[in-house]
Amino acid sequence: MRLQRSKALCHSSHSHPPYDPRDGREGREVTWKGIYANLTLGTGKAMAGILGNSTAMLADSVHTFCDLATDFVTLWTHGMARKGWSVEHPYGFGKFETIGATIVSVVLIMSGVGIATHSLESIVSVEHTTPGQIALVAALVSIVVKEILFRITMVIAKKERSEVLVANAWHHRSDAVSSVVAFIGVGGSILGWPLLDPVAGVIVAGFIIHSGYQILLNSIKELTDNQAIEHDTIEGISNLLKSMPEVWGHHNLRSRKMGPYSLVDFHITVDPVLTVTAGHQIAEKARKTILEKFPQVREALIHVEGGAVSSDPGYHEDHKILPSHSTVVLDIKKELKAFPHIRDSDFYSIHYLGEEVHASFAIILDSATSVKEAKEIGIEAKKVVLQQIPYLTDVVIKLDPSNEKIKTH
């Protein structure tokens, strides 16, 4: 029995914890595979282009070497984005991944322009050479390898919610498609249409430039906190908040993407008579539920408001600033001085409902005051307070529980 338990403990201590997609391990592994593949393919394509006299294959080799360069950019920015936070970067390093995707897109566009220029020069030249069959074989191998890399990288990119891996995956796909075009161009040239080879190079360049533009556009949206890319996260959190009975409503729900993570902030409205700590408890429950159900959300900042507050985005900009709690108390105490039987007031509770201010407090009366007199004083005090303090909408006056026993007759 003891031996079995020992084996169980040993097995438990050596078992691997469940894989967290956000730690980036699989992303790093697939990027290294891409580096090895691009190094081999790029060299092979360049040799095939030179030996086979193929402009399209030389253009394709340049594209592959661009893939190799951007693989290292991907590797570095992907790792940086998954670091924690620091004093200089309190929100973490997630934007490094977006910067990496931006670099990849710019390199793609530049390489596409270079390939297009070279191919156009070949089209207008007098001599056109017929490429050899070695270029055809190189293109076919590249199509298979790069398409496999695209599919593997894209699966992991979605799992890790990584934009730079998505960009790198499309870089693999663009290389695969460019190899398809190169294959057609080389094959056409071998069959007697030599212009097809440089024309194919121009088409490859156009595809590369288009891919780079799409990746760059998405990176700019992320860097400028475009809410469209966070639509699913925002909609999911909104539905979750609607299912919480303690939350009366929510508004100003925003989300910003930080690499593989999201940071969200929003306002919730709760019962206005709740204490500050009770409202905070509801907000904390909402926060923890969001972090559990939406693993891509790294942090949620929640502002608590009391009562039904307008969901109009411009509400807070136009909202009138109301007197503070201490100002309301001082104003009420000032008006209560007109009543000689009121010795003091205490237990103030001030509620802000939209643009209304409601006050509740207790008064301490002389011990000689009868119940009837106490009621009359309370009614008169409420009337005076509401008349003299125009920003007050409602007042509730109670007898202080520490008040000495008043006369019942």
N, C-alpha and C positions, 0 to 999 in steps of 0.2 A: 504493500500500500504506500509506504514511504517512498519506495523507488519510483512508482508511477507518478506520485506527486512531484518528485524531483524532476522527472522527465518533462512533465507538463510545464513546470516553471522554466526549465531550460528552453523548451520550445517557444514559450511566450516571450522570453527575453530576446530571442533571436529572430522573432517574426517581424516583418517589415510593417510599418504603419501604413494605413491607406493613403494612396497617392493624392496629394492636393494639387489640382491643376495649376494653381497660382504660384507654385514654387518654381515652375519653369524647367524642371529636369528634362522632360520629354522634348521641349522646345530646343534646348541646347543640343540634345542628342541628334535631332533631325537636322539641325543647322550644320553640325559637323559632318554629317553624311553628305549634305549638299556641297560642302567645301571640297571633300574628297572627289565627289562626282564631277563638279565643275572644273577642278584642276585637271582631271583626266580627260574629260570631254573637250575642254578648251584647247588643250595641247593637241589632241587627236584631230579636231576640226581644223586647226590652223595648218597642221601638216597636210591634211587631206586637201585643203583649199590651195596650198602652194603646189603640191605635187599634182593635183588634179586640175590646176588652172581655173578654179571656180571663184568668181567674185561673191556669189551668194554664200558659199561656204566660209569664205574669209570673213564676211560680214557676220555670219552666224557665230563664228569663233569669238569675235569681239564682244558680241552679246553675252556669250558664256563667261568670258573673263570679267565682264561687268558683274555678272551674277556672283563670281568668286569674290570680287571686291566688296559687294554689298552683303555677302554672307558674313564677313567679319564685322561690318557695321551692325548687322542684325544681332550677331552674337553678343557684342558689347552692350548695345542699348537694351536688348532683351534682359540681360543680367542686371543692368543698372536699375531698370524699372521695378525689379522685384526686391530691391533692398528695402530696409525699413524707412525710418525717417531720421532727420537730424535737426539740429538747431537752425541751420541755414535752410533746410528743406522740411518744414514742419508738416507739409502735406504729402511727403514722400517723393520718390523719384520717377513716378509713373510717366511724366511727360517726356522723359528720355526716350521712351519707346516711340512716341509720336515723332520726335526729332529724327530718330533712326528711319522711320517710314518716309519722312520728308527727304532725307538724304538719298534713300534708295530711289525715290521717284525722280529726283533731279538727275541722278546718274543715268537712269533709264532714258530720260528725255535727251540728255546730251549725247549718249551713245547712239540714239536713234537718228539725231541730226547728222552725226558724223558718218553713219552708215549710208544715209540718204545721199549725202554729198558725194561720197566715193562711188556709189552706184550710178548716180546721174552722170558723173564724169566718164564712167565706163560706157554708158549708153551713147554718148555723143562722140566717143572715140571712133576712129576709123576701123581699127582691127578688133575683131571679136573672136576669142578663142573658145574652142569646144572643151568643156571640162571632162576629166576622166571619171571612170566608174567608182574610183575610191571615194570621191566626194559624195556620191550617191549612197554608199554604204555608211559613211560617217553621219550623214543626215538621218538615215533610218535608225541607227543606234541612238542618236541624240533624242529623237522623237520618243522612243520607248522609255529611256532613262529619265528624261525630264518630266514626262507625264506622270510617271510613278512618283517622282519627288514632289510634284505639285499636289497630288492627291494625299500623300502622307502628311506633308507640311500643312495643308489646309485643314485636315482633320484635327491635328494638334493645335493649330492656331485658333480654331473655334472652341476647343476644349479649354485652352488657356486664356481665351478672350484677348488675344494678342494681335494688335494692328500691324506691328512690324513683321510678324510671321505671316500674316495675310498678304502683306506687300511682297514678302520674299517668295511666298507660294505663287503669286501671280507672276513674279519674275521668272520662276521656273516654267510656268505655263506659257508665258510669252516666248521663252526660249524654245519650248516644244513646238509652238505654232510657227515660229520663224524657221525651225528646221523642216516643218512640213512644206512651207513655201519654198525653202531652199531645195528640198527634194524635188518639187515640181519643176523649179527653174533649171536645176542640173539635168533632170531627166529630159526636159524639153530641149535643152541645148544639145544633149547627146543625140537626140532624134533629129537634129537638123535645124533647130530654131535658137541660134546662139544668143539672140537678144533677150530670150526668156530669163537667162541667168542674172544679168544686171537689173532687169525689170523686177525680178523676184526680190532682189536686194532692196529696191525702193519700197516694195510692199512690206517687207520685213521691218524696215525702218519706220514706216507709218504705224504698224502695229505696236512697235516698241514705244513710240512717242505717245500714242493713245493710252497705253497701259500706264505709263509714267504720269500722264496728266490726271487720270482717274485716281491714282494713289495720292498724288499731291493734293488734289481737291479735297479728298477725305481727311488728309492730315491737317489741312488748313481749317476745316470744319471742327476738328477735335481741338486744335490749338486755340481756336476762338470760342470754344464752349458752345458750339451749335447744338441746340436742344434736339434737333431732328435725329441725330445719331443715338440719342438716349431715350427714344420714344418708348421702347419696350419696358425699360426700367421704370420710367415715370408712370406709365399706365399700370404696371404691376403693383407698384407701391400705392398708387391712388386707390385701386380696388381693395387692397389690404386694409387701408385706413377706413374705407367705407364699411368694412365688416366688423370694425371695433365699436361696440355700443357706447363706450366711454368717450369716444371722440365724436363730438357733435358735427364737426366739419373740418375741412382743411383747404388751404390755398397757398399760392406762391410756391408750389412744388417745383424745385429745380434740381438738375443733376449735371455734374460735369465729369467728363471722362479723364482719368489719370492713368494712361496706359491700360493695363489689364483691369484696373479698378474703377469704381465710380464713387464720387462724393456727393451726397444729396443733402438738401436742406429745405425745410418747409415750415409752415405755421399750422398749428391745430387749435381748434376752439373746444373748450370744455365747459362744464357747468360753472357759471361765474361765482357761485357761493362756495366752491371748493377752496381749501387752503392752498397756499403755494406749494407745500410739500405733497399734497394730494395730486395737484396738477403735474408736478414733476414726476410723480410715480407713474402716471398715465403715459407721459412722454417717454420715460425710460422703458416701459413695457413695449411701446410702439417701436422704439429704437432697437431693442434686442430682437423683437420679432422680425424686423426688416433685415437685420444682419444674418439671422438664421435662414430665412427664406430666400434671400437674394445674396448668394455668396460673392457676387461681383461687387457688392457695395462694401466699401471699406469703413465708411463712417457716415452717420446720419446726424445732422444738427437740427434740433426741433425747437421752435419757439412756441410757447404756450400762451394762449389768449383766452379770456373769459367771455362767455356769451356768444351770440350769433354775430360774427363779424363778416362784413361784406367780402365776397370773393373777387371783387373787382381789383385787377392788378394795380390800379392807380389809387386805391383806397388809402393806403398808408402815406402816400405822398401828400394827399389832400386832407388827411385826418387832422382835426383840431387838437392841439396839445392841451390837455386838461390839467387842472391844478393837482399838485402832488398830494400824497396821503397826509403828510405833515401840515401842508397848507390848509387842507380841508378841516383837520382837527383844530388848528388854531383859530380858523374863522368861526367854527361852531362854538368853541369855548368863549370866544369874544361875545357872541350874541347871548349866550347863557348867563353872562354876568348881569343881565337885566332882571334876572329872577332871584330875589334874595333868599328864597327857600332852597335853591339848588346850591349845595355846598361844593360839588365837584361833578365831573363826568369822567367815564372810563370805558374800557372794553370797546374801543372804536373798531368798526369793520367798514371799510370803504370799498365799494365795488364800482368798476368802470364797465358799463355796458354800451358798447359803441361810443356814442358821444354823450351818454348820460352818466351822471354820478349819483350813486345811491349810498346813503350813510346809515349806519346802525350803531347805536351806542347806549350806554346806561347812565342814569343820573343818580347822584347821591343826595338825598333830601334830609332836612332837619328831622330829628326824631319826633318832634311835636306835630309833624304833618300827618293828617288823616289820609285814609285811602281815597276818599272822595277828592280831597285837595290835591293829592298826588296825581290822580287822573286828570284833573283840570289843568294842573301845571304842565303835565306831559303834552296835552292837546295844544295848549297855548304856546309852549316852547317849540313844538313842531311847526306851528303856523308862522311864528316869528322867524325861525331858522330858514324856512323855505322862501319867505318874503325877502329877507335881507341878503340871502346868498343865492343869487339867480342861477348859478351853474348847478345847484343841487336839484335833482329830479324827484327824489323820494327820501324820506327820513323815517326811521323806526326808532322810537325811544322806549327804553325799558328801565325798570328799577334795578339798581345795582344790587346783586345778591349779598354784598357785604354791608348793605345799608342797615342801620339800627332799626329795630322793630318800630314800625309806625303805628299810629293809633288806628283801631278798627271802628271807632265810633266818633 
